[in-house]
Amino acid sequence: MATGKLGAVDLAATTDTILYTAPVAGLATVNLNMCNRGAVNVKIRIAILDGAIGTLTNADYVEFDLNLAAKGVIERTGLVVSNGASIMVYSDSIDVSAVCWGFEE
């Protein structure tokens, strides 16, 4: 099972993006960081999906249209991602990075 950095993406604007998917036969405990590298505020979203991105529902969101200040960062810790579930991230603009790290069980 993997430990350390589990996923990293440079987000495209207005695109739901899978950051990480837990193994089908296990789960993961992760920390997630989103960094706004740009000079303007952006809105971000974070969701934990039961499966593929096509199954996204309103109940999956951990954060929805959260304002992330220019040059700002948000960190969420201790997210438990069950077997086969995915972390989806989104930004309404470019210049946003998302990274998750942790361990799989």
Secondary structure by P-SEA (a helix, b strand, c coil): cccccccccccccccccccccccccccccbbbbbbccccccbbbbbbbcccccccccccccccccccccccbbbbbccccccccbbbbbbbccccbbbbbbbbcc
